[in-house]
Amino acid sequence: DEKHLLHPTDVNGINKMAGEWYHILYNNVYNLRAVSLRMTNTYGPRMRVKDARQTFLGIWIKRLIDGEPIEIWGDGMQVRDFNFVDDFVDALLLAATREDCNGAVFNLGSNEIINLRDLAALCVEVNRGGEYKIIPYPDDRKPIDIGDYYADYSKFKRLGWQPRVNLRDGIARTLEFYRAYKKYYW
């Protein structure tokens, strides 16, 4: 939940944590309205797909469309949850319009928790083709692997938010988008 101890594994995580604290401080001290939504793995049309700098699912989508195997680092048993971009936008709009969100921190998440092997198999199935392979972690990535991550979003759910797009449909919509607009994103 939101009170769980934060333990960033890299500079990006430290920056996210510091940014959250700055925003909440400005809300509390200077009355500059701020809400923190802790995103889980947000994906969908228009996400970065040319590399895995922001999300591994983006590069997986690109590899599927290009006919290349998906690479799963580690043993593939790491679990994650995902939010489709439309659900994330709904969360932003809810947080922006509710006064009782001022100064609060909320996790976003999903009811669909999946390990990376099963996620890769789902992507291949929805794509109607492709393959995946398990490879060892690159030496520079292993120390910053987060292990399992899925969020308890029950606090935000009490305000009326619920993810609506299931993982299968979200992946299908994402693949469809990138097939149609590949020339703009590759």
C-alpha positions in Angstrom: 0.0 0.0 0.0 1.0 3.7 0.0 2.6 3.3 3.5 4.9 0.6 2.3 8.6 1.5 2.7 10.0 2.8 -0.6 13.3 1.3 -1.7 14.5 2.8 -5.0 17.0 0.6 -6.9 18.3 3.2 -9.3 18.6 7.0 -9.9 15.2 7.1 -11.7 13.5 5.6 -8.6 15.2 8.1 -6.3 14.1 11.0 -8.6 10.5 9.8 -8.6 10.5 9.5 -4.8 12.0 13.0 -4.4 9.6 14.5 -6.9 6.7 13.0 -5.0 7.9 14.5 -1.7 8.5 17.9 -3.3 5.0 18.0 -4.7 3.4 17.0 -1.4 5.5 19.5 0.5 4.4 22.3 -1.8 0.8 21.2 -1.4 1.1 21.2 2.4 3.3 24.3 2.9 2.4 26.6 -0.1 -1.1 25.4 -0.8 -0.1 24.6 -4.3 -2.5 21.7 -5.1 -0.7 18.4 -5.7 -1.6 14.8 -5.8 0.8 11.9 -6.4 -0.3 8.9 -8.5 2.2 6.1 -8.4 2.0 4.5 -11.8 2.4 0.9 -12.3 3.5 -0.3 -15.8 1.5 2.0 -17.9 1.3 1.0 -21.6 -0.6 1.6 -24.8 -0.6 3.6 -28.0 2.1 6.3 -28.2 4.4 4.8 -25.6 8.1 4.6 -26.4 8.8 1.4 -28.4 12.2 2.1 -30.0 14.1 0.9 -26.9 13.4 -0.2 -23.3 14.3 3.1 -21.6 10.9 3.6 -20.2 9.1 0.3 -20.3 10.0 -3.2 -21.4 6.6 -3.8 -22.8 7.2 -1.2 -25.5 10.2 -3.0 -26.8 8.4 -6.3 -26.6 5.6 -4.9 -28.8 8.2 -3.6 -31.3 10.0 -6.9 -31.4 6.7 -8.8 -32.0 5.7 -6.6 -34.9 9.3 -6.8 -36.4 9.2 -10.6 -36.1 12.0 -10.7 -33.5 11.8 -12.8 -30.3 10.8 -11.1 -27.1 13.7 -11.3 -24.6 12.8 -12.0 -21.0 15.7 -11.2 -18.6 16.1 -13.5 -15.7 13.9 -16.6 -15.1 10.7 -14.9 -16.2 8.9 -15.5 -13.0 9.0 -11.9 -11.9 5.4 -10.6 -11.5 4.0 -7.3 -12.5 0.7 -5.5 -13.0 -0.2 -3.1 -15.9 -2.5 -0.2 -16.6 -3.6 0.7 -20.1 -3.1 4.4 -20.9 -6.8 5.1 -21.0 -7.2 3.9 -17.5 -4.3 6.0 -16.4 -5.8 9.1 -18.0 -9.1 8.4 -16.1 -7.1 8.3 -12.9 -5.4 11.6 -13.7 -8.8 13.2 -14.4 -10.3 11.8 -11.2 -7.4 13.1 -9.1 -7.5 16.5 -10.7 -11.2 17.0 -10.0 -11.4 15.7 -6.4 -10.5 18.1 -3.6 -10.1 15.2 -1.2 -7.1 14.1 -3.3 -5.1 17.2 -2.3 -1.8 16.3 -0.7 -2.5 12.6 -1.0 -0.4 9.7 -2.5 -2.2 6.9 -4.4 -1.0 3.7 -6.0 -2.4 2.7 -9.3 -2.6 -1.0 -10.2 -4.6 -3.8 -11.6 -6.4 -7.0 -10.6 -4.4 -8.8 -13.3 -1.0 -9.8 -11.8 1.1 -11.8 -14.3 4.6 -13.2 -14.4 6.8 -12.2 -17.4 6.7 -15.7 -19.0 2.9 -15.7 -19.1 2.9 -12.1 -20.3 5.2 -12.9 -23.2 3.0 -15.9 -24.0 -0.1 -13.7 -23.9 1.6 -11.1 -26.2 2.6 -13.9 -28.7 -1.0 -15.3 -28.6 -2.7 -11.9 -29.1 -0.2 -11.2 -31.9 -1.1 -14.6 -33.5 2.6 -15.4 -33.8 6.0 -14.7 -32.5 8.3 -16.2 -29.9 10.1 -15.4 -26.7 13.3 -16.5 -25.1 14.7 -16.5 -21.6 18.1 -14.9 -21.3 20.4 -14.0 -18.4 20.2 -10.5 -17.0 22.7 -8.2 -18.6 25.4 -7.4 -16.0 24.5 -3.7 -15.8 20.8 -4.4 -15.3 20.8 -7.1 -12.6 21.7 -4.8 -9.7 18.7 -2.6 -10.4 16.1 -5.2 -11.1 13.0 -4.5 -8.9 12.0 -8.2 -8.6 8.2 -8.6 -8.2 6.1 -5.5 -8.3 2.4 -5.0 -8.2 0.4 -2.4 -6.4 -2.4 -2.3 -3.9 -4.7 0.4 -5.4 -7.6 -0.1 -2.9 -7.1 3.5 -1.5 -7.7 5.1 -4.9 -10.4 2.5 -5.8 -12.4 3.9 -2.8 -12.6 7.2 -4.8 -14.3 5.5 -7.7 -11.4 4.5 -9.9 -11.1 1.1 -11.4 -9.1 -0.1 -14.4 -11.5 -1.0 -17.2 -9.2 -2.3 -20.0 -8.0 -5.8 -19.4 -4.5 -6.9 -20.3 -5.5 -9.0 -23.4 -7.6 -6.2 -24.9 -5.0 -3.5 -24.0 -2.2 -5.5 -25.7 -4.5 -6.1 -28.8 -5.2 -2.4 -29.0 -1.6 -1.5 -28.6 -0.4 -3.9 -31.3 -3.1 -2.6 -33.7 -2.0 1.0 -33.1 1.7 0.3 -33.8 0.9 -1.8 -36.9 -1.1 1.1 -38.3 1.4 3.9 -37.3 4.7 2.0 -37.3 6.5 4.4 -39.6 6.1 7.2 -37.1 7.5 5.3 -34.1 10.3 3.0 -35.3 
